[in-house]
Amino acid sequence: MGDFRIPDHRMLGVRLDRRGFLGMSAVLAASGLMVACKKVEEGGGGSTGAPGASPSARPPLEEEPGSLQVYDWGGYGDGAYYPKEEYQYLWKQYETETGDTPTFVLFEDDDAGYAKVAAGARYDVVHPCAYRFGDWVDLDVLQPWDTSLIPNYASLNPTLEAYGNIDGRQYFVVADWGFAAPMYRADTVQPQEDSWGLLWDDRYEGKISWWDSLNMLVIAAYYHGIADPWAMTDDELAQMRDFLISKKGLVKFFWGQSYDLFRAFKQEEVWIGYAWPDAWTYARGAGFDVVYMEPKEGRTSWYCGFGMFAETQNYHHAHAYVDSWNSVKAAEFLLNYYAYGHTNQAVDLAIISEDIVVAFSLDDPSAVEEPRAHAERPIERRDVYSEYWSEVKAS
């Protein structure tokens, strides 16, 4: 663990057997775990270089321009949620080794992040989630990693890393994974059953928050028993749209960043929300009695990874940054502060609190298998889903 310390308010409990956790990671991978995870800010533009050139043909790190531009989720890149000295664990190794402090350009969700690059924006490193890995490669803006330049890569779960390998080339270094599920205040909410139905429970009008994402259509489909929520027909989409419109009046607001959901819980504006694990950790850290539900219809699950832009002038900086993000200290930070899983198998899991283990069933590999969890996957007609979701929001 070295000098890594968890603040007192985060040390909630005990520990988890490493074999159990790593076994779950393998199951996670085998289940095809995919994603959606976080505010579009104006950011800088990219770089020029020699796409596809071998590392030996590139300038050494000290001759690269630095000022690495990382295109990432809000909350990961800005460090706004924690003091810098704690938050730095994701990139402290990088800063120490290179003398460079990365610049972060943030996106709110995968669709917004992808659209900005498709429209011409370029950076050095990007952090999308796996259901869109293929789209990013098809966009022809990325180049594969040289994993020999990422020392921590040897400690990453090989089964999960296989999902970042496209056409025999490692386009993504898979790093983080997690769940999506209903979260609620146990002191003010009494669910009639453990179900996604809590997100449209009439008893809690005005105290509910949904994620501003077409994934709400998918969740509604699981709730209604649709055969394949990721590949719905027009009729099925119309039914889910109409259902969500009928329940929209219960919703206080749609959140874009997970931290916004936590703030609404903290200010007691809402008691119930579609949530990622980090919102649960924020709320628990603030002293709230919150439950991260395992709905009878199943949680959804996701994983994300890093890609490198083809035209980056910071080839070696990019590898150093991703190596830092996949270090043991970075993984421990991610687990304890966000309750997100990490692919690094060398993590000292003795620091994982008992509350996190219980809330996310980290000692039970079946928690990430069907039907308890549904791996998020590509939606071929994503533009159609988006149209239906836009109609929900416009209603």
N, C-alpha and C positions, 0 to 999 in steps of 0.2 A: 504493500500500500504506500510505502514511502511517506511523503509529507502530506498525502491526501487526507483531508478531514471533512466530515460531515457536520454542519452546525447542529447544535443540540436540538433545535426544533424539528430537525429532519430525522433524528435517530429514533425511530418509532418502535423498533423491536429487534428481532434476532436474525436468523440466518437460514440459508438454503443450501442443501447438498449440491455441489457443483455438477455431479453427474446427472442429477435430475434436470437441472436447468439446461445443460447442454443437450441432453436427450430431447428436451422440448424444442430446442432450436432446430434439431435435425428434422423433427416431425413438422415443424413450421415450414421448413423448406420443402419437404416432401408433399405437403398439402398445397404447394404452389402459392404461398402467401403473397398477396399483392395489395395495392394501396390507394389511399388518398390522404394527405395531411396538410398551408399556414400563410401581406398587404403590399400590394404592388407599390413600390417606390421607384421614382425615377432613378436610373442608375446608368453607369457608364458604359461605355461602348466597346470594349473589345479590343482586339489586337490583330496583328498580322504576323505571319511567320511562314514556315514551310510545313504544311500539313503532311503527316505521314513520314516525315524524316526520321531516321533512326536516332536514338539518344546520342550515339557517338558523333552524329553529324550536327548536333545542336550545340549552341554555346553552353559552357558550364553555368551552374547556378549563379555564381558571382557576377557573370556578365549579363544575366537577364535583368529586365527593368524592375522587377518586383512590383510592389503595390498590387498584389494579387487581388483580382476581383472575383468574389465568390457569390454566386446567384443562389440564394437559399431561402428557406422558409422563414417567415417572421418568427422571432423567438429563438431560433438557432443562431442567426448571424449577428443580431444587434446587441445581445447581452442585456437587454432592458429589464429582464425579469430577476436578475441576480446581480450582486456586487461583482465588479470586474474580476477581482482576484479569485472568485469562485468560478465564474462563468468561463474564464480563460482556459479551463482544463480541456476544452474542445480543440484549442489551437495554441496552447502555451508552448508545447514542444516545437511547433512550427516557428513561432516567434523567436524562441531561444536559439534554434538551429540556423535560421536564415537571417535574423535581424529585421525581418519584415513583418509589419502588422497588416493583416488582410483588410480589404474594404468589402463591406457586405451590401449587396443589393437584394432586396427582399421581395418575395411574392407571397400571395395569400393562399393560393392553392395551385395544384398541378396544371389546371387548365389555363389559368392566367399566366403562370410561368412559361408554359409552352407557347402560348399565343404571342407573347412579347418577343421571344426568340424567333418564332416563325415569321414575325414581321420585320426582322432584321437586327435585333439587339444581339450583341456578342459579349461574352465575359471570358473568364479563364476556367472556372469550375462551376458545375451546376449540380443540384441535389434533388432530382426528381424521385418519384415513387414508381414502383416496378410495373404497375399496370400500363404505364406509358413508356417504358424502356424502348419498346419497338418503334414507337412513334418518333422518339428522339433520334434513334439510329437512322430511320427512314428520312428524317429531315436533312441528313448529311451535314451536320454541323459539329460532330464529335469525332474524336480519334480514340483508339483503344489505349489502355494503360500498359505500361511496362511494369508488371508486378514485382520484378526483381528490384525495382527502385522504391518499393514500399515494404520495408522490413517487417512491419506488423502484419502484413498480408498473410504470413505463414501461420499466424494465430487465429485467423478468421475461419468461420465455419465453411468448409469447402462445399457442402451441399447448397447452402444459401448463396455462396459466390457463383455457383453454376448458373443461377438465374440472371447474373449480370454478363454472362458469356453469350454473345450473339454471333453466330456464324464462325465460331471458333476463336473469337477475339474478345478480350475482357473489356467491354465498353463501360461497365459500371462496377464499382467496388461497393458491394452491398454492406451497409453499416447498421441501420436501425430498423426496428420493427415494433409493432404494437397492435392494440385493439381499438375498436369503436363500440360504444355501448351507452345505454342510458345511465345517467348519474343523478342522484337525488339526495336531498336533505332528509336524513332519517328522523330528525326531530319534528319535522313539519309535514312529511309525506308518508302516507300509508298505501303502498301499492296493493291492488287487489290480487295481483300475481306478478311474478317476475316476467315482464313482457315489454317489448318495444311499445306496446299500447299505452304505456305511461306517458309517452310523448304527445298523446292526444286524449288525455283523460280530462273530461269535462269538469271534474271537481277542482282542477287547478288552473282554471282560466286566468291568463295574465301572468302566470308564474312558470311558464315553460319557454325554453329557448331551443331552436333548431339550428343546425349547421346550414349555412348558405351554400348548399351544394346539391347537385342533381342526385347525389347519393341518398337523399331523403326519399326519392322515388323507389330506390332499391330497398330501403328499409321498410317502406310501406308495403312493398311486394312480398317481402319475407313474412311480414305480419299477416298478410292476406293469403298466404300459401301459394303464391304464384310459382309455377314450376321452375323457371329460370329468370330470376330478377335481373340478371345482367344482359339478357337478350329478350326483352319483352316485345310483344307485338304492339301495333298501334292501338288496338283495342285495350290491351292490358295497361299500356301507358296512360291512355285516356282515363281509365278507371282509377289508377293511382293518382293522377293529376286531380281529378274531381274529388277524390277522398281527401287529399291534402288541402285542397281549397276549402272543403267543408270544415276542416279543423284549424285552418290558419288563424281564425279569430281567437284561439286559445293562446297564441304565441306572443310573448312580450317583444322579442326581437330575434333576428337571425344573426348568428355570430360568424365572423370571418376568421379571427385569430382565437386560438384556444384560451389565451389569457383573458380575452374579453368575456368569455363565459365565466371564468373564475371571478372576475371583478363583479359581474352581475350577481353571482352567488354571495360574494363578500358584502355587497351593498344591499343584499336581501331583495333584489329586484326579481330574481327567479329562484325557484327551488328545484327545478327539474331541467335537464338538458341532454341533448346528444353530445357525448363527450369523448375526448381522447384521454389516455391515462394521465397526461401532465396536468389537466384541469383538476383531476382528483388529488394529485400531490400538492398543488397549490392550495386547494381548499383544506386538505388535511393539515398542511403546515400552518394555515391560518386559524386552526382550532375548530373547524367545522366538522360535524358528524355527517359525513357524506358516504354514500354507498355506491360502488361501481358495480352495477348490476350484471348478472349473467342471464340475459333474457331467454325464455324458453325457445324462441325462434332462432337463437344463436347470435353471438357477437359477429361483427365483421373484423377482418384482420388485414394487415398491410406490412410492407417493408419498402425501404428506400435506399438509394445508393448514389455514389458520386460519379459524374461523367466529366470528361475533359474536352474543352472546345478544340476543334481541329486547328484553329489559327492562333492559339495562344503563343505568346512570346515567353511565357513563364512555365515552360514544360517541367523543369526540375522543381520549381516552387510549387506547382500543382501537386506533384507526387509527394513532396514534403508535407504539404497541408493535409492531404488525405491520410498519410501515414500518422500524422498527429491525431486526427479525428478518430483513428482506429487504434489508438494506444490504450493500454489498460486504464490509465487515469481518466482518459476521456470516456471510456466505457462505464467506469464506475460512477462518474458524474452523471452520465445519461440515465443510468439505472436508478440512482437515488434521487435525482431532482426531477426527472420527467416520468419515471416508471416506464420508460421505453426499453425494450430489449436491445441488445447489441450482439453483433456477430463475433466479437472477440471471445475466444474460448479460454483465455488465460486470466479472466477477471477474477479477483478475489471476492467471491460471493458471500463471504462471511460478513460483509458490511451491508448486505441487503436486508432491509427491515422485514420483520415478520408480517407487518400490515401489507406491505407491497406483495410479498409472496402469496398471502391469502387472497388479496383483492384480484390478482391477475393469475392465480392458480399456477404459479411458476414451478411448483413441484408436481404437477400433473400433466404429462404430455398430451393427454386426451383433450385438454382445454383448447388446443389449437387445431383439432381435427373436426371434420364434419361429423355430426351436425352442430356441434357446440360453437364452432367458429367457421365463418365463410370467407375464404381468401378472396380479397378484392381482385378483380380481373378486368382485362380490357373489355370495353363496350364498343362493339363494332359500329353501332349507330349512335355514337355519343352525341353527334349534332342534333339528332332527333330527341334524345333524352333532354338535352339542353333547352330545346324549344319548349318542351312540356314543363320543365322546371321554371322557365321564364314566365310561363303562363300562370304558374302557382304564385310566383312573387308579384306579378302584375295584378292579380285578382283583388 
